[in-house]
Structures are given as C-alpha cells and as structure tokens.
C-alpha cells in the first residue's frame, strides 16, 4: 500500500504537468527488510550496462537514478546511506527514525520526512511523567534502531524521574525456532515484575510474537508503542488482543487522501509498464484456488495468512488482473501512507528548483549529478495538503507526533488520536482526557510506581533507586507545596508550619485581647470589685458612728479598701498586648496594693492578739508598745516597695522573647517576671508570709466572740488567700500559656475574698441586722465559752478592747466594757465601763486608763 502511494503520487505529478516537459519514472525493489538485499538493490539501480564502475571521484557521477526513497527500517537505511554517501546520491526515508541518521558527518546524503528518535523518546518520557508512571520496563530490539532508541530513552527517563525496573533485549537475527524461547523468557520477566507499564522498542513482528505469549498467559499491562508498530494493523487485528491491556503510542503525521483511496479501488498497471506487486496482490485476492483451503494444500498455495485476503467471489472472476474492489481501503489504514506521498512531493519540489521550471518548461539540465538534487532538497520549502514543510540542518522534518490509544473495536482495536507532542516546544498536549482504560475499566489512570507518590507536606527519602522512596513528613518550619518533592523548603521569615504542612502561615499572636470574651469578663469583674469597694466605702462613711463600724475600725477599713482598689486596678493592665511598661506596672500595683491591704489585716489581728491573750505584766507592756498601726502599715508596705525596687533593678519583668514551640502555630506574647523569677517569688512569698502571720495571730484568739473581734473573718480570708495562691503556683508553672489568666483570676478571687469576709458582714449588720442585742446576751455567750469548770477561786485579767472581767467563786464579778482608740501620742487607750454585778444588782462606773 505504501509503495502504491508513491507510485500514485508520481503519476499524479506527471499527469498534472508539475514539471513541464519532464516526466518522472521509478524503479521499485523489495528489500525484504534485509540490509544485504537492500545493498544489492542499490547496486542494481546504479549499474550502467549491468556494471558499477569504481572511481576515485564521483562528483560528476550521473546515473539515471537521481534519488532513492526508503527504507522502512533504520538498520536498512543505515547500511544504504553509508553506501550512497560515496556517490552523494540522496536517500530520503519516511520511516527510518534512528537518531544516528541525523549525524551528517557519517550520513551526509540521508534525509527523512519524520523527526529523529531523540524527539520520540522525549515524548515517551514526558508521557510517562504526565500519567505518573515512574516504574517501567523496557524491551528493545538489538539492532541500530532499538539500541540507539533505548540509550536515548535512558537519558530522557532520568530527566522525567522515570526508573527502569528491568530492560530486556530481543535479538532481531534469530529465526522462529530460536526466537520463541527467548520471547517466553522476556514474557516471564514482564509477568514477574512489579512494573505495570512496558515500553516496547521492537519491530511489529516481534511485538506480535510477544503478545501471543501475553494472550496465552492472560497477562495484562500498559504498553507504550514505538513508531515501528504503533499503527500496526496486523497486531490490532490479533485474536484476543483485548487481553493484553492498554496500548498507547506515538505515530508520525498521517492524512487521508480521497484520490489515493480511489486509486486503490481501481488498480491498473500503467500502460507500457509493469508492476509485480499489483499482479501478485490481484492473484491472491481474486484467483480461484479452492484446493488451497483443503487440509492437504499443494505447495504452491499461499500461506494461511495470505489466504485471508481471498475474496468471497474469487471463483466467479474470469480474469483476476481485471478485477477490483475496496478491500485495500477497508482492510488498511491508507492515512499511514501520508509520509511516503510527502517524500515524493519533496523530491518533485526540489527538482522544480533544480531544473528551473516555469509554467511551460524546465530550463535546467536533465542529466545532472545527484549531489545537486541533494543540495536542493536541504533547502526546499513547500506546501502539501495545507501544511508547510522544510528540512532542518540535520536533514529531518521537525513535525509533531500524534499520541494515539488503541481503543476497543469489537474483538479488535482501532487507533484513536488523543493528543500531540510538539517537537519544537517539547510539550505534550492532550485533546481527549476522558477515555476508558482497559486496566481500570473507567477513566481512572492505571498506576505503575515503585513507591506511592508523596503528597504535599512530605518529601521523598530515596532508597535503592531514585524512584523507590519513603514519604517523610516535612518537619515544623518547612513545607512542600507539590507532589513528589525531594526536599522541603524553609518557611519565609515571619511564617511557620507544623509537621506535614504544605504551606506556611503567619503565627497567631496570643494575648488577652480586649475583643475576646474572657478579658472582657476579667475587666468587668475588676471594675465591679472597684464599684463594690466604693459602695462599701460610702456605707462605712455614712454609718461610721454605729457600733459595728466602730468595732471594724473605719479608718483601717478605708485603707484596706484603697489597697484592694489598686489590686483590682492592676487586673486591667493584664489585658491588651503586653509591653515592658505594662509588665512592670501591673506587678508593682498588685504587690503594693495587696500588701497595703494585708498590713491592715495584720494590724487588726495583732490588736486582738494583744487584747485577749494573757501575758505577764512585763511582756504585756512590751507588746503593747509595738502596737503602732500607722507605723506597722508604713513599714510593711515600704518593705514590699523595697522588694519591688530591687526586683526592677536586678531582674525586671519584661516581654517574654522565648520562641514558640515548633509544633505550635500560636505565638504566646506574655510577660516574663524576670529571667530567674526570684523577684516575683519573693514578692508573692512576702504577701503570703503576711497572710500566714495574720492567720496565726487570729487563730490564737479564735475563741473570742465575733462581737468583740474579727478573728473569724481574718482566719477565713487568710485561709482563702493562702489556698488560692498555693494552688496558683503549680498551675502557673505548668500552664505557662495561661499564666496571665491564672494570675488575674487569683488576684480577683483573693480580693473578693477580703471584701466578702471583712466588709460584707459589717454592711449586713449596719443595713439589715437589728442592734437590739444587749450586753447581757453578749456576756452570756462569753461565759459559755470562758466560765471555769471548778470551784477554785481564780482571777483572770483579760485585756481586750471590749471587756475586762474579774471573777471569783462568789456570785459577783466585774465587767469592764472598753472601747480602744488611738490617742494623739500613738498609745493604746482603753475607755472602760466597769459594771459590778452582785445578786443580780448592777452598778456602773467609768474609768480611763492608758
């Protein structure tokens, strides 16, 4: 069919008068795909008078044959091109794609109407990369075509990250008896391999033999065809071809031609000429030979494959040479002859330039040396069927490849174009993507990988082969945004990523924002505490002369309220983005404010301690000299001030610059209470010590009635404070991220504890509780607590701010009701109301003692 295509184009050129006054003739020989036969044919074509003269200089060699078209296989073209290089007769091939033929130093007379195999292997490498196949097998033939294509593919495979699981060689020179065992070995290697994609750089006859073995063993793979068999109609028509799996391949440019199809339907020998091909074909097609279909066919009968061409009406035909039908058009893909037709037109256009043809005649010399035609071919540029063609500097056409897939067509296959590979820009372009794969029975692409692909967020850790790897997650601070990267990239400045991330993000800053619910609640609690203190202050001020307020010492209570207000206000500075000034201010405010409050509580506890516990006269006087409330408050608070000052000087609080944890996307912005936390610890320990001393002093006087002292309130509030801050320390250490919230909560709870333990009961007594409780009822409570349990005459002198009692075994005793005040001299003054009770009769006296 390809030979007839060239004959048809030659006759078309002659009939159209493309070369005015010049007719093209042709001589056609069958090489039988052997290089030695092809060389014999060339000698026959170039012989003059049945002989070929040997000369030292062939520059003026003028044979009748000016150009040779062919051959199909590269190994044949290589042999012929070497010979023709001696005579500089152009050899123009439409099928030989071996890369070596582009070497103009070795093959200066060779040209071709197809691209070199180096482009085909690039296309195959990109195809594998496109579909994600990186674990493949290769089987190639051991001739010049197969070996060169395999070596070229190795380089392109590496560029596209494709690895070879195996490569097998099939000898081209073996006969059928030697070929079958080797094919079975290769088939077994394919079956045992984990590679699901196989590249076959073979001639169609070898592929057909290999596929027969695959069909016999029901082995399915994804096959990639080289140009040598990618459009083989005989393989596509094999019985059981659907069992081998998917077949893809690259083919050269093709094109249908109605004139050529019409020519094949009406085959006739040119008048005055002869064509053994046509004669042989018509005899096979239309000659009646029923004996050849018997079990014992005569020796002159064609082979069983050739008998398949026999027409059904062969025995009704009188003269086979006069008969025609459309068998060649339907049984063959006539578009496959496009490049052979193109080679004839390339020659004709070069001749037109060389012979200086115009519209009516050709003025050039007809008997020219062939090398002149070779020079014109290298420069020729022409149009053919709406496309432009030109040879590059290597004598190749830089055209595109068609990407085809072998689709199911009943029990056979048909070729379906699905894309292109552009030689110039080296890119694959798919026109159809939703085709059905045999391997998966749907549009899902079959896989052939040594290892699973590494998703974004991981990288490949290479094992024994570059395509075999383990997927390792990117560590924190690195990322990979694409599939199958070999390394992870570091995050740009100011961004971060966690383990296994495919992108970097800005870390979220974490601090108590004014817009968040929790800080709003904390601020509201602090403001409410300040408001509560203000209301309490008003109540105390209005009712300052009432007995409960007198017992609560309004002035001390007001100082406590001031300290608590400062403590509440410090909570506000814990909210918002921290800076060094806020870090320092909030701790200083809390330390001094709460210490001021605790110093007042300590004064109250010390007063009860002095008044109610029995001491010797000397000890009592010394202790009473220490009771100087104003001095105590100033000294205690000043000492805390000194602690804070030293803290600021030597280990000042500042913003913590510790980098976030690698596995955290939160940048905690908080205050660090110094590098060593010693100052912070001493400050809290000092307040805790005050609370402990106040608790111990109050605990000593715990049996004193609540009406005469605030020991119960002090004990409960100090216990609450100690419990809160003892719990605070481990929570603060362990949960560093919530340290700010923990401290503010501790400040609020402990401050509210002081309010509800010290101020709320007094406000309740003033506003709601009746003041009708008499002194007698109070004394009854005291007697229930302190009355002696024996009849021995005793005398107790209890010095406390409310009552002094002298008792004896008689039924009379003295009660002195006192009210302590701070005199101008700073000493403790007791105003005593003494009541003599005897036989339920009372007399009252008053005395003042200092």
C-alpha positions in Angstrom: 0.0 0.0 0.0 2.9 2.4 0.8 4.6 1.5 -2.4 1.4 2.2 -4.3 1.1 5.5 -2.6 4.4 6.7 -4.0 3.5 5.3 -7.5 0.2 7.2 -7.3 1.9 10.5 -6.4 4.5 10.1 -9.2 1.7 9.5 -11.7 -0.3 12.5 -10.3 2.8 14.7 -10.7 3.3 13.6 -14.3 -0.4 14.0 -15.1 -0.6 17.5 -13.6 2.5 18.7 -15.5 4.1 19.8 -12.3 7.5 19.6 -14.1 6.7 20.9 -17.7 8.4 18.7 -20.3 9.8 16.3 -17.7 8.3 13.0 -16.7 9.3 11.1 -13.6 10.0 7.4 -13.8 10.6 5.0 -11.0 12.2 1.6 -10.3 10.9 -0.3 -7.2 12.7 -3.1 -5.4 11.8 -5.2 -2.4 14.5 -5.2 0.3 12.7 -7.9 2.3 13.8 -5.9 5.4 17.4 -7.1 5.0 20.3 -4.7 4.6 22.2 -7.0 2.4 19.3 -7.3 0.0 18.9 -3.5 0.0 22.6 -3.0 -0.9 22.2 -5.4 -3.8 19.2 -3.5 -5.0 21.1 -0.2 -4.8 23.9 -1.7 -6.9 21.3 -2.9 -9.4 19.7 0.6 -9.6 23.0 2.4 -10.1 24.6 -0.1 -12.6 25.3 1.1 -16.1 25.2 -1.6 -18.6 24.8 -4.2 -15.8 28.0 -3.0 -14.1 29.0 -0.4 -11.5 32.3 1.3 -12.2 34.7 2.2 -9.3 36.0 5.8 -9.4 38.1 8.0 -7.2 35.9 11.0 -7.7 32.1 10.7 -8.1 31.4 14.4 -8.3 30.4 14.1 -11.9 28.7 10.7 -11.5 25.4 10.9 -13.5 23.3 7.8 -13.0 19.8 7.6 -14.3 18.6 7.1 -10.7 18.8 10.6 -9.1 17.3 9.7 -5.7 16.3 6.6 -3.6 13.2 6.7 -1.4 13.3 4.3 1.6 13.8 2.3 3.6 11.3 1.5 6.3 13.7 0.1 8.9 16.6 2.2 10.3 19.1 -0.6 10.1 18.5 -0.9 6.4 18.7 2.8 5.8 21.9 3.0 7.8 23.6 0.4 5.5 22.3 2.0 2.3 23.1 5.6 3.5 26.7 4.6 4.1 27.0 3.3 0.5 25.2 6.2 -1.1 27.4 8.7 0.8 30.2 7.5 -1.6 28.1 8.7 -4.6 26.4 11.5 -2.8 23.0 10.2 -4.0 20.3 11.4 -1.7 18.4 8.7 0.3 15.0 10.0 1.5 13.2 7.9 4.1 9.7 8.2 5.5 10.0 5.6 8.3 13.7 5.3 9.5 13.8 7.3 12.7 17.1 6.2 14.3 19.0 9.0 16.0 22.3 8.1 14.3 21.0 9.0 10.9 21.0 12.7 12.0 24.8 12.6 12.0 25.7 14.4 8.8 29.4 13.6 9.1 28.6 9.9 8.8 25.4 10.0 6.7 25.7 13.2 4.6 23.3 12.0 1.9 20.5 10.9 4.2 17.2 12.9 4.7 13.9 12.0 6.1 10.3 13.3 6.3 10.0 12.5 10.1 11.6 13.6 13.3 14.5 11.8 14.9 14.0 9.2 17.6 15.5 11.6 20.1 12.3 13.5 20.0 10.2 10.3 20.2 12.0 9.2 23.4 11.5 12.7 24.9 7.8 12.4 24.1 7.7 8.9 25.7 9.4 10.3 28.8 7.0 13.1 29.1 4.1 10.8 28.6 5.2 8.6 31.5 5.7 11.7 33.6 2.3 13.1 32.6 0.5 9.9 33.8 2.7 9.5 36.8 4.4 6.3 35.7 7.9 6.2 37.2 8.5 2.4 37.4 8.6 0.8 34.0 10.1 -2.0 32.0 11.7 -1.8 28.5 12.1 -4.4 25.8 14.0 -3.4 22.8 15.5 -5.0 19.7 19.2 -5.3 19.3 19.6 -3.5 16.0 20.8 0.1 15.4 17.2 1.4 15.8 16.5 -0.4 19.1 19.8 0.2 20.8 20.0 3.9 19.9 16.4 4.5 21.0 17.0 2.7 24.3 20.1 4.7 25.1 18.2 7.9 24.2 15.3 6.9 26.4 17.6 6.3 29.4 18.6 9.9 29.4 15.0 11.2 28.9 13.7 8.9 31.6 16.1 10.3 34.1 15.1 13.8 33.2 11.4 12.9 33.8 12.1 11.0 37.1 11.3 7.6 35.5 13.2 4.5 36.7 13.7 1.2 34.9 12.6 -1.9 36.8 14.2 -4.1 34.0 15.3 -3.9 30.4 15.3 -6.9 28.1 16.8 -7.4 24.6 15.2 -9.4 21.8 17.7 -10.4 19.0 16.5 -9.5 15.6 18.6 -12.1 13.8 17.0 -15.2 15.4 14.8 -17.5 13.3 11.4 -18.6 14.6 12.7 -21.7 16.4 15.3 -19.7 18.4 13.0 -16.7 18.9 10.2 -18.4 20.8 12.3 -19.5 23.9 13.7 -16.0 24.2 10.3 -14.4 23.9 9.0 -16.7 26.7 11.9 -15.6 28.9 11.0 -12.0 28.3 7.3 -12.6 28.9 8.1 -14.3 32.2 10.2 -11.3 33.2 7.3 -9.0 32.4 4.9 -11.1 34.4 7.1 -11.3 37.5 7.9 -7.6 37.6 6.1 -5.0 39.7 6.2 -2.5 36.8 2.8 -2.2 35.2 4.0 -0.1 32.2 6.2 -1.6 29.5 7.9 0.2 26.6 8.4 -1.9 23.5 11.0 -0.6 21.0 10.5 -3.5 18.6 9.5 -4.3 15.1 5.9 -5.3 14.7 6.7 -9.0 14.0 8.5 -9.3 17.4 5.6 -7.5 19.2 3.1 -9.8 17.6 5.1 -12.8 18.9 5.4 -11.3 22.4 1.7 -10.5 22.5 0.7 -14.1 21.6 2.6 -15.2 24.7 0.9 -12.5 26.8 -2.5 -13.5 25.5 -1.8 -17.2 26.2 -0.9 -16.4 29.8 -3.6 -13.8 30.1 -1.1 -11.1 31.2 -2.3 -7.5 31.1 -0.1 -4.5 31.2 0.0 -0.9 29.9 2.1 -1.0 26.7 3.8 2.0 25.1 4.5 1.5 21.4 7.4 2.9 19.5 6.7 4.3 16.0 7.8 1.0 14.4 4.5 -0.7 15.5 2.3 1.9 17.0 -0.1 1.7 13.9 0.4 -2.0 13.1 -2.9 -3.1 11.7 -1.9 -6.8 11.9 -1.4 -6.5 15.7 -4.6 -4.6 16.2 -6.5 -7.4 14.4 -4.9 -10.2 16.6 -7.3 -12.6 18.2 -7.5 -11.9 21.9 -5.7 -8.5 21.6 -8.1 -7.1 24.3 -6.4 -9.4 26.9 -3.0 -7.6 26.8 -4.3 -4.3 28.3 -3.9 -0.7 27.3 -1.7 0.3 24.4 -0.5 3.9 23.7 2.0 5.1 21.2 3.3 8.0 19.2 2.9 8.0 15.5 4.1 10.3 12.7 1.7 12.7 11.0 -0.9 10.9 8.9 -3.6 12.1 6.4 -6.3 10.6 4.3 -6.4 11.3 0.5 -9.6 10.6 -1.5 -7.7 10.5 -4.8 -5.4 7.7 -3.4 -8.3 5.8 -2.0 -10.0 5.9 -5.4 -6.7 4.8 -7.0 -6.6 1.7 -4.7 -10.2 0.8 -5.7 -9.3 0.8 -9.4 -5.8 -0.6 -9.5 -4.3 -0.9 -13.0 -0.8 -1.2 -14.3 0.5 1.9 -16.1 0.3 1.4 -19.9 3.7 0.3 -21.2 4.9 -0.6 -17.7 4.6 -3.5 -15.3 4.0 -3.9 -11.5 4.6 -7.2 -10.0 3.1 -6.0 -6.6 -0.3 -5.4 -8.2 -0.2 -8.6 -10.2 0.7 -10.6 -7.0 -2.0 -8.9 -5.0 -4.7 -9.5 -7.6 -3.8 -13.1 -7.9 -4.0 -13.5 -4.1 -7.3 -11.7 -4.0 -9.2 -12.9 -7.0 -7.6 -16.1 -8.3 -9.8 -19.2 -7.6 -7.7 -21.8 -5.7 -10.2 -23.9 -3.7 -7.6 -26.7 -3.3 -5.5 -24.3 -1.1 -8.3 -24.4 1.6 -8.1 -28.2 2.0 -6.3 -30.0 4.7 -3.6 -31.1 2.3 -2.9 -27.9 0.4 -0.4 -28.1 -2.5 3.0 -26.5 -2.1 2.3 -23.6 -4.5 -0.5 -22.3 -2.3 -0.1 -19.1 -0.3 0.4 -19.1 3.5 -2.7 -19.2 5.7 -2.3 -15.5 6.5 -2.2 -14.6 2.8 -5.3 -16.8 2.1 -7.3 -14.5 4.4 -7.1 -11.9 1.6 -9.0 -14.2 -0.8 -12.3 -12.6 -2.0 -15.5 -14.4 -1.4 -16.4 -14.2 -5.1 -12.9 -15.2 -6.4 -14.2 -18.3 -8.2 -16.7 -16.1 -10.1 -14.0 -13.9 -11.6 -12.8 -14.6 -15.1 -9.6 -12.5 -15.2 -8.1 -11.6 -11.7 -6.0 -8.8 -13.3 -9.1 -7.0 -14.5 -11.0 -7.3 -11.1 -11.0 -4.5 -8.4 -12.8 -3.9 -5.1 -12.3 -1.7 -2.0 -10.5 -4.4 0.1 -7.3 -2.4 0.4 -9.2 0.7 1.6 -11.2 -1.1 4.2 -8.5 -3.6 5.4 -5.7 -1.0 5.7 -5.3 2.5 7.1 -4.5 4.4 4.0 -3.7 7.6 6.0 -0.5 5.8 7.1 0.9 6.4 3.6 0.9 10.2 4.0 4.6 10.5 4.7 5.5 8.3 1.7 3.4 10.6 -0.5 5.1 13.6 1.2 8.6 12.3 0.2 7.6 12.2 -3.5 6.4 15.7 -3.3 9.5 16.9 -1.5 11.6 15.4 -4.4 9.3 17.0 -7.0 9.6 20.5 -5.4 13.4 20.1 -5.2 13.5 19.1 -8.9 11.4 22.0 -9.8 14.0 24.4 -8.3 17.0 22.5 -9.7 15.5 22.2 -13.2 14.5 25.9 -13.2 10.9 25.0 -14.2 8.4 27.7 -15.0 4.8 27.4 -16.2 5.7 26.0 -19.6 9.1 24.3 -19.4 12.1 23.3 -17.4 15.3 25.0 -18.5 17.8 23.2 -16.3 20.0 20.3 -17.2 18.1 16.9 -17.1 21.2 14.7 -16.7 22.5 16.3 -13.5 24.8 14.7 -10.9 22.6 13.5 -7.9 24.5 15.7 -5.3 22.9 18.8 -6.9 19.5 17.4 -6.1 20.7 16.7 -2.5 21.7 20.3 -2.1 18.3 21.5 -3.3 16.5 19.1 -1.0 18.3 20.5 2.0 16.9 24.0 1.1 13.5 23.1 -0.2 10.4 24.6 1.5 7.0 23.6 0.1 3.3 23.3 0.9 1.5 20.0 0.9 -2.1 19.5 1.9 -2.4 22.8 3.7 0.9 22.3 5.7 4.4 23.7 5.2 7.4 21.5 5.3 11.2 22.1 5.5 14.3 20.1 6.4 16.3 21.2 9.4 20.1 21.2 9.5 20.2 17.5 10.3 18.0 16.6 7.3 14.9 15.9 9.5 11.4 17.2 9.5 10.6 18.9 12.8 7.0 18.0 12.8 4.8 16.9 15.7 3.8 13.4 16.8 0.3 12.1 17.2 -0.4 10.4 20.5 -2.8 7.5 20.0 -4.6 5.0 22.1 -5.8 1.6 20.9 -9.5 1.6 21.6 -11.7 -1.4 21.7 -13.4 -2.1 18.3 -15.4 -5.3 18.8 -12.8 -8.1 19.3 -10.1 -6.0 17.8 -8.6 -2.5 18.3 -8.7 0.8 16.4 -6.4 3.8 16.6 -7.8 6.8 18.3 -5.8 10.1 18.4 -5.9 11.7 21.9 -3.2 14.3 21.7 0.1 15.6 20.2 3.7 16.1 21.1 5.2 19.2 19.6 8.8 18.8 18.7 9.6 22.5 18.8 8.3 23.4 22.2 8.7 19.8 23.6 5.3 19.7 25.2 2.5 17.1 25.3 -1.0 18.4 24.6 -3.9 16.0 25.3 -7.1 16.6 23.2 -9.1 13.9 24.9 -8.7 13.0 28.6 -11.9 11.1 29.5 -11.1 7.9 27.6 -11.7 4.4 29.1 -8.7 2.4 30.3 -8.7 -1.4 30.0 -6.8 -1.8 33.3 -9.3 0.1 35.4 -12.5 -0.2 33.2 -13.1 3.5 33.7 -11.3 6.9 33.3 -9.0 6.2 36.3 -5.4 6.2 35.2 -3.6 2.9 36.0 -0.6 3.2 38.3 2.9 2.0 37.9 5.1 3.3 40.7 7.9 1.8 42.8 6.5 3.8 45.7 3.4 5.7 46.3 3.5 9.4 45.5 4.5 11.8 48.2 1.7 14.2 48.8 2.3 17.9 49.5 3.5 18.3 53.1 6.1 15.4 52.7 9.2 14.7 50.8 10.9 11.7 49.2 13.5 9.8 51.1 15.3 7.9 48.3 16.0 4.2 48.9 18.0 1.9 46.5 16.6 3.6 43.3 15.7 7.2 42.7 12.0 6.2 42.1 11.8 4.0 45.2 11.4 6.0 48.4 9.7 6.5 51.7 7.5 9.5 52.2 8.7 11.6 55.2 6.6 14.4 56.6 8.2 17.9 56.5 9.3 18.9 59.9 8.0 22.0 61.6 9.2 25.2 59.9 9.4 23.6 56.5 6.8 22.8 53.8 6.4 21.2 50.4 3.6 22.5 48.2 3.9 20.0 45.3 3.8 16.3 44.9 7.0 14.2 45.0 9.4 16.8 46.1 12.8 15.6 47.2 13.3 18.3 49.9 11.1 20.5 52.0 11.5 24.3 51.7 12.0 26.5 54.8 9.2 28.9 55.6 9.8 32.5 54.8 10.6 35.0 57.6 7.6 35.7 59.8 5.8 32.5 58.8 5.7 28.9 60.2 4.3 25.5 59.5 3.6 22.4 61.6 4.7 18.9 60.7 3.4 17.7 57.4 2.1 21.1 56.2 2.0 22.1 52.5 2.2 25.8 53.2 3.4 28.3 55.7 1.2 30.7 57.7 1.5 33.6 60.0 1.6 32.5 63.6 -1.4 33.8 65.6 -0.4 36.1 68.4 -1.9 35.0 71.7 -2.6 37.5 74.5 -5.6 38.8 76.3 -7.3 40.9 73.7 -9.9 43.4 74.6 -12.2 41.9 71.9 -12.2 38.4 73.4 -14.9 37.3 75.9 -12.5 36.2 78.7 -10.7 39.6 79.0 -14.0 41.4 79.0 -15.2 39.2 81.9 -12.0 39.8 83.8 -12.1 43.5 83.3 -15.8 43.6 84.2 -15.0 41.6 87.4 -12.3 44.1 88.3 -14.5 47.1 87.7 -17.3 45.6 89.7 -14.9 45.0 92.5 -13.8 48.6 92.5 -17.5 49.7 92.4 -18.3 47.4 95.3 -15.5 48.9 97.3 -16.8 52.4 96.5 -20.3 51.4 97.7 -18.8 49.8 100.8 -16.8 53.0 101.5 -20.0 55.1 101.3 -21.7 52.7 103.7 -18.8 52.8 106.1 -18.6 56.6 105.9 -22.3 57.2 106.4 -22.5 54.7 109.3 -19.1 55.4 110.9 -20.6 56.0 114.4 -22.6 52.8 114.6 -21.2 50.1 116.9 -20.4 47.6 114.2 -18.4 50.3 112.3 -16.6 51.3 115.5 -15.6 47.7 116.1 -14.5 47.4 112.4 -12.2 50.5 112.7 -13.4 52.7 109.8 -10.0 54.2 109.1 -8.2 50.9 108.9 -11.0 49.6 106.7 -10.8 52.6 104.3 -7.0 52.0 103.9 -7.8 48.3 103.1 -10.3 49.5 100.5 -7.7 51.7 98.9 -5.2 48.8 98.7 -7.9 46.5 97.3 -8.8 49.1 94.7 -5.3 49.3 93.5 -5.2 45.5 93.4 -8.3 45.4 91.3 -7.0 48.1 89.0 -3.9 46.1 88.4 -6.0 43.5 86.6 -6.8 46.0 83.9 -3.1 46.1 83.0 -3.1 42.4 82.4 -5.3 42.9 79.3 -4.0 44.0 75.9 -0.8 43.5 74.1 2.0 43.4 76.7 4.9 45.7 76.7 7.7 46.2 79.2 5.9 49.1 80.9 2.7 47.2 81.4 4.6 44.1 82.6 6.2 46.2 85.3 3.3 48.4 86.3 0.8 45.6 86.8 3.0 43.6 89.2 4.0 46.7 91.1 0.4 47.8 91.5 -0.7 44.4 92.7 2.2 43.9 95.1 1.9 47.3 96.8 -1.9 47.4 96.7 -2.4 44.0 98.2 0.4 44.4 100.7 -1.2 47.6 102.0 -4.5 45.7 102.4 -2.7 42.8 104.2 -0.8 45.2 106.5 -4.2 46.5 107.7 -5.5 42.9 108.3 -2.3 42.2 110.2 -2.9 45.2 112.4 -6.4 44.0 113.2 -5.2 40.5 114.0 -2.4 41.9 116.2 -4.8 44.1 118.1 -7.0 41.1 119.0 -3.9 39.1 119.9 -2.7 41.8 122.3 -6.1 42.4 123.9 -7.3 38.9 124.6 -4.3 36.7 125.3 -2.9 36.6 128.9 0.7 37.7 129.2 2.8 38.7 132.2 2.7 42.4 133.0 6.2 43.0 131.7 5.5 41.1 128.4 2.1 42.8 128.0 3.6 46.2 128.3 6.4 45.5 125.8 3.9 44.1 123.3 1.6 47.0 123.8 4.4 49.3 122.9 4.7 47.5 119.5 1.1 48.3 118.7 1.5 51.3 116.4 -0.9 50.8 113.5 0.4 53.6 111.3 4.0 52.6 111.7 3.2 48.9 111.1 1.3 49.7 107.9 4.1 52.0 106.6 6.9 49.6 107.4 5.2 46.6 106.0 4.2 48.3 102.8 7.6 50.1 102.4 9.4 46.7 102.8 7.3 45.4 99.9 8.3 48.6 98.0 12.0 47.8 98.6 11.5 44.3 97.3 9.8 45.6 94.2 12.5 48.2 93.6 15.3 45.5 93.9 13.2 43.3 91.6 13.0 46.1 89.0 16.7 46.8 89.2 18.2 43.3 89.1 15.6 41.1 87.4 12.9 43.3 85.9 9.8 41.9 84.3 9.7 42.3 80.5 8.0 40.8 77.5 9.0 37.1 77.1 11.1 36.7 73.9 11.1 32.9 74.1 10.3 31.5 70.6 7.2 29.4 70.3 7.2 25.7 70.4 7.9 24.1 67.0 4.6 22.3 67.0 2.6 25.4 67.8 1.1 28.0 65.5 0.4 30.3 68.4 3.0 32.9 69.4 2.3 33.5 73.0 3.0 37.1 73.9 3.1 37.5 77.6 5.2 39.0 80.3 8.1 37.2 81.8 8.5 38.0 85.5 12.3 38.3 85.2 14.8 35.8 84.0 15.1 33.9 87.2 11.6 34.6 88.7 13.3 35.3 92.1 11.8 38.8 92.5 8.4 37.5 91.6 8.7 34.7 94.0 9.9 36.9 96.9 7.1 39.4 96.3 4.4 36.7 96.4 6.2 35.0 99.3 6.2 38.2 101.3 2.5 38.7 100.9 2.0 35.0 101.7 4.1 35.5 104.9 1.9 38.4 106.0 -1.2 36.3 105.4 0.3 33.4 107.4 1.2 35.7 110.3 -2.2 37.3 110.3 -3.8 33.8 110.2 -1.7 32.6 113.2 -2.4 35.7 115.3 -6.1 35.4 114.5 -6.1 31.7 115.2 -4.7 32.4 118.7 -7.8 34.5 119.5 -10.3 32.3 117.8 -12.4 31.8 121.0 -13.1 35.5 121.4 -16.7 36.2 120.5 -17.2 37.6 117.0 -19.0 40.6 118.5 -15.7 41.7 120.2 -13.3 41.0 117.3 -12.9 39.9 113.6 -10.8 36.8 114.2 -13.2 34.6 112.3 -13.2 36.9 109.3 -9.4 37.1 109.4 -8.9 33.4 109.7 -11.3 32.6 106.8 -10.0 35.3 104.5 -6.3 34.4 105.1 -7.0 30.7 104.6 -8.7 31.5 101.3 -5.8 33.7 100.2 -3.2 31.0 101.1 -5.3 28.3 99.5 -5.7 30.3 96.3 -2.0 31.2 95.9 -0.8 27.8 96.9 -2.9 26.4 94.1 -1.8 29.3 91.8 1.9 28.4 92.0 1.8 24.9 90.3 -0.8 26.0 87.8 1.3 29.0 86.9 4.4 26.8 86.4 2.7 24.0 84.5 0.4 26.0 82.3 2.7 28.8 81.1 0.3 29.7 78.2 -2.5 30.6 80.6 -0.2 32.2 83.3 -1.7 35.7 82.7 -5.3 34.4 83.1 -4.4 32.3 86.1 -2.8 35.3 87.9 -5.6 37.7 87.2 -8.1 35.1 88.4 -6.1 34.6 91.6 -6.0 38.4 92.2 -9.7 38.7 91.7 -10.7 35.8 93.9 -8.4 36.7 96.7 -9.5 40.4 96.6 -13.2 39.4 96.5 -12.4 37.1 99.5 -11.2 40.1 101.5 -14.4 42.1 100.6 -16.8 39.3 101.5 -15.0 38.3 104.6 -14.3 41.7 106.1 -16.7 44.3 104.7 -19.9 42.4 103.8 -20.7 41.3 107.3 -20.3 44.8 108.7 -22.5 46.2 105.9 -25.1 43.5 106.7 -25.0 44.4 110.4 -25.5 48.0 109.7 -28.1 47.7 107.0 -30.2 44.7 107.9 -29.4 43.3 111.4 -31.1 44.5 114.5 -29.0 46.4 117.0 -31.1 45.1 120.0 -28.5 42.6 121.2 -27.8 43.6 124.7 -24.7 43.5 126.7 -26.1 40.8 128.9 -26.6 38.4 125.9 -23.1 39.1 124.8 -21.8 38.2 128.3 -23.8 35.1 128.3 -22.1 34.0 125.2 -18.7 34.8 126.7 -19.5 33.0 129.9 -20.5 29.9 127.9 -17.0 30.0 126.4 -14.8 31.1 129.2 -16.5 30.1 132.5 -14.3 27.9 134.8 -15.2 24.3 135.3 -14.1 24.1 139.0 -14.9 25.9 142.2 -11.4 27.1 142.9 -11.1 30.8 143.4 -9.5 32.2 140.3 -8.8 35.6 138.9 -8.3 36.4 135.2 -7.3 39.7 133.9 -8.2 39.6 130.2 -7.1 42.7 128.5 -9.1 43.2 125.2 -10.7 46.2 123.6 -14.2 45.4 124.8 -14.5 43.7 128.2 -12.4 43.3 131.3 -13.6 40.6 133.8 -12.6 39.8 137.4 -14.3 36.7 138.7 -14.2 34.7 141.9 -16.1 31.9 143.5 -18.7 34.2 144.8 -21.7 35.1 142.7 -20.4 38.5 142.0 -18.0 39.7 139.2 -16.9 42.8 137.5 -17.3 43.5 133.8 -15.4 46.4 132.2 -16.6 47.3 128.7 -13.9 49.2 126.8 -13.5 50.9 123.5 -10.0 51.2 122.2 -8.9 54.4 120.4 -5.6 55.7 119.1 -4.5 58.7 121.2 -2.5 61.5 119.9 0.5 60.1 121.5 0.1 56.9 119.5 -0.5 54.7 122.6 -3.4 52.3 123.0 -6.1 54.0 125.1 -8.9 52.0 126.7 -12.1 53.6 127.9 -13.5 51.2 130.4 -17.1 50.9 131.5 -17.0 48.8 134.7 -20.1 47.2 135.9 -20.4 45.5 139.3 -22.9 42.6 139.2 -23.9 41.1 142.5 -27.0 39.3 143.3 -28.4 40.5 140.0 -27.9 44.1 141.0 -25.8 46.3 138.9 -23.8 49.5 139.5 -21.8 51.1 136.7 -18.6 53.1 136.9 -16.3 54.5 134.2 -12.6 54.8 134.2 -10.0 55.7 131.7 -6.6 54.0 131.5 -3.7 54.4 129.1 
